[in-house]
Amino acid sequence: MASILDEYEDSQIIRHPVQTSRMSASNMIGITHSGFVNVRLEEEKPIFNKQRIDFSPPEKINHFAVCNNQLCMSLGRDTLLRIDLGKPDQPNQIELGRKDDSKVHKLFLDPTGSHLVISLTTNECVYLNRNTQKVRSLSRWRGHLIESVGWNKLIGTESNTGPILVGTSQGIIFEAEISASEGSLFNTNPDQYFRQVHSLEEDGKPAPVCCLEVERGIESKYFIIATTRKRLFQFVGKLAEGSEQQGFSSIFAQNQDLLPSFQEFPVNMGYSEIAFYTSKLRQCPKSFAWMMGNGVLYGQLDYVRPDSLLSDVQVWEYTPDIDFSFNKPISIVLTQFHFLLLLPDRVKAICTLNGQVVYEDVFPDKFGALKKMIKDPIGGLVWIYTEKAVFRYHIQKESRDVWQMYMSMNKFDLAKEYCKDRPECMDMVLAREAEHCFQNKRYLESAKCYALTQNYFEEIALKFIEAKQEEALKEFLLKKLGNLKSSEKTQITLLVTWLTELYLNRLGQLEVDESKSKQFEGTREEFRDFLSHTKYKEFFFNNRSTIYDLLASHGNVDDMVYFSVIMHDYERVISHHCQHDDYSAALEVLSKHCDEKLFYKFSPVLMQHIPKKVVDAWIKMGKRLDPKKLIPALVNYSQIGSTQQICETIRYMEFCVYQLDVQDEAIHNYLLSLYAKYKSDSLLWYLEQAGTHASEIKYDLKYALRLCAEHGYLQACVLVYKIMELYEEAVDLALQVDVDLAKSCADLPEDDEELRKKLWLKIARHVVQEEKDVKKAMNCLSSCNLLKIEDILPFFPDFVTIDHFKEAICGSLEEYNQHIDELKQEMEEATESAKRIREDIQEMRNKYGVVESQEKCATCDFPLLNRPFYLFLCGHMFHYDCLLQEVTPHFSTYKQNKLDELQKKLAATTQTTKSRHRPKEEDTVSLGKGQGSREQIKSDIDDIIASECAYCGELMIKSIDKPFIDPQKFEEERSSWL
């Protein structure tokens, strides 16, 4: 008993498959070769996998019910066995405790598996809750043989069923409610109420209610399905929101005035059974199958239809081997695509899609006759039992071959839905759909499907070509192109080129037909979208020469320009516009894409025709353009062009110089030449603002001078001479223009008085000899303080009287007298100063200092008198060698070299004086001279070393920013302290 689900026989019961559900691919007419190789490494498990439960009942199994993993079976006459399939090793056996001859007629288990209603043959009912061991009587139900129960799936709980429907053998439908609670003192029965709501008849007589089902649709609409032996009834009605607890009597009342909707079949086999299929838990059933005398009525449930719940109904007629005399069907179970029919010795599975028997399983006689087949709506398992054994069916991958059936029915969308995870099957479906559409002349749809298959590309393309369906071929190629990977470059290039040709052919056909102008525009838009597709941009670019050739061969200029823009081949676009004299359009493209190289290339042509717009575009480009590279175009058309072109050339050069601040000499020279030739009034202003010093000038001075001289602009030449500091030439040329201009040039060499005087003399000579204006000549004397009357007198002719420059002569004589007085005063001051200096020298000679015997050197702190020393007025005293060591590091290179040279000379004179021989008389004279030279050397050394105190002088102040320890010797010094 403990292994009721976990242990079962490995051996399978003999099965007799009637019809294989797979279709051979070779038998599928019209499907070409697929690119898939379908190799199954292991045999697939069957859809319906039967297992026998290893369970030997102690008594015969009379009835069986299972729901929500709760299994209940009636054994013998008075025993009830309950098993929680989640805990199969803990069975629960309960005795009904009936002393009469009553037997169990039927078991009814609700969807939660909590409420069990046991119908007895004595027209009584008892109730058992999952959480209790006590069987309780349903007293209100007494007197009725219960055939069916319609459970309330919406509000039923483990402790209360909510309103439910009960069908009897007399055709009466009752509404009832069962509660698992013990009740009150006066009402201990579990049945809360039990009232009749309707009755069913067949042929004017009461008929047993074989099945009841209650479902809720949309907008609070309820559907109740009830079946008798030959009829299927439908009751439709609405319940107000929140009134579900009040029951279903109002639904039957709504149908009371009208005859209930039902379907009837002639054959009566004494009973019927209906089964439903629900895809997900707590959802409404989607389909039904009703087993009755004429066969099985099956179809879909449509909760939207107002009149009937049943939709797409079909009748499957029993096969000839089903004979009611000895082989009547017993039970029916519905799955997603099949219904299983239980016969006394076998199980048949019929596909609901095509009505064919796809599975048949024969049971051996040793187990006895099959009694009932039940499906757990929650767990999905199918259970079959005999008096001696229990079997269970696992339904695995029921939809695995459904795609083939839908495909054979030409329901391709459904076929694809059920093979979307099997690419080889999807390919077969798509190929069949494509072929079906092609045969029905739906070429575009066929092309879309063919593009998704793995069939041979060439075959499909030829198929559309032979049918002369270019649009379908184009659609096929587009879809095929979209499915290619970016790594398949050859294929993409081929398809892109082919599609371009197809588009161009189509555009050519539409263009000649004026009635198809809208279609032409739509096709052109589609073609341009194709050309600009980012996914194919690389392939268009690599193959652009071929595309250009195609466009050119079709004479499609507009699309060629469009393609050039997409490829950023703006040179071709601009050339096209220029060839068609559309220079404004060319400039627009040029300005939009701002390619400097293209500006340099096409500016000469554009400048010839639209100079103003071109210059505006150049100015807009600003510093991105190099003005030097535009000069050839400017020079060309400034020489042969119109006034407008010349003006625009000057405007751009001025923009470069004054706003972009271009420093290039060529630009300034060119602007200078333009000013000299065409705008002379701006030439002098440009030269003046360009600067007055050669370092500030950006143009070539010699070129500017030659240019101005060629065009006779003397004032401009003077200005250039001034900048070149050629003042004599400037004055000479200025005298030809204006004396005042010459005067301004003559004052420029401020540091060279001789040159200034010379220049002023030139001016004076010009005024006297050329202009013969004595008054102006006298003004020259007042303008320049370097000129005297005697300097310009030689320029006057002999006949000029002295009266004209009497004042000048008198003024000159007065200046001489004043200058003589100043010189006398300076001489007296110099004499007095020399006298004071001699007195100070004499005073210094007599100055002395006292050195005590205990005085020490300020540097080495040793007695001072031991060695030669220096005494400074500040009081500091140093040994000669100590002072030399102290001041030497601070000497400049020049002083250091001079000191070394003097010390060498001193050493040389010292060696001469130490001669061992007594000097002769003539040598005495030379010795005296050598002694004087030696003293002079010592004096020079003292002037270098002892010019100031090492501690109080300027030397100490200059060394304040120097470190005490030489940085190069710092590490050595630091390590010595460690």
Secondary structure, DSSP 8 states (H G I E B T S, - for coil): -TTTTT-B-SS---B---S-S---GGG-TT----S-----SS----SEEEEEB----SS-EEEEEEETTEEEEEETTTEEEEEETTSTT--EEEE----SS--EEEEEE-TTS-EEEEEETTS-EEEEETT----EE-GGGTT--EEEEE--TTT--SSB--SEEEEETTSEEEEEEEB-S---SS---SEEEEEEEEE-EETTEE----EEEEEE-STTEEEEEEE-SSEEEEEEEE--TT-GGG-SHHHHHHTTSS--EEEE-S---S--EEEEE-SSTTS---EEEEEETTEEEEEEE-SS-SS-SEEEEEEEE--TT--TTT----EEEE-SSEEEEE-SSEEEEEETTT--EEEEEE--GGG----EEEE-TTT--EEEE-SS-EEEEEE--TTTTHHHHHHHTT-HHHHHHTTTT-HHHHHHHHHHHHHHHHHTT-HHHHHHHHHTS-S-HHHHHHHHHHTT-HHHHHHHHHHHHHHS-TT-HHHHHHHHHHHHHHHHHHHHHHHT-GGGHHHHHHHHHHHHHHHT-GGGHHHHHHTHHHHHHHHHHTT-HHHHHHHHHHTT-HHHHHHHHHHTT-HHHHHHHHHHHT-HHHHHHHHHHHHHH-HHHHHHHHHHHGGGS-HHHHHHHHHHHHHHS-HHHHHHHHHHHHIIIIIS----HHHHHHHHHHHHHH-HHHHHHHHHHT-SSGGG--S-HHHHHHHHHHTT-HHHHHHHHHHTT-HHHHHHHHTTT-HHHHHHHHTS-TT-HHHHHHHHHHHHHIIIIII--HHHHHHHHHH-TT--HHHHGGGS-TT--GGGGHHHHHHHHHHHHHHHHHHHHHHHHHHHHHHHHHHHHHHHHT------TT-B-TTT-SBGGGS-EEE-TTS-EEEHHHHHHHHGGGS-HHHHHHHHHHHHHHHHHHHHHT-SS---HHHHHHHHHHHHHHHHHHHHHHHHHSSS-TTTSHHHHHGGGS-SS-GGGHHHHHHHH-
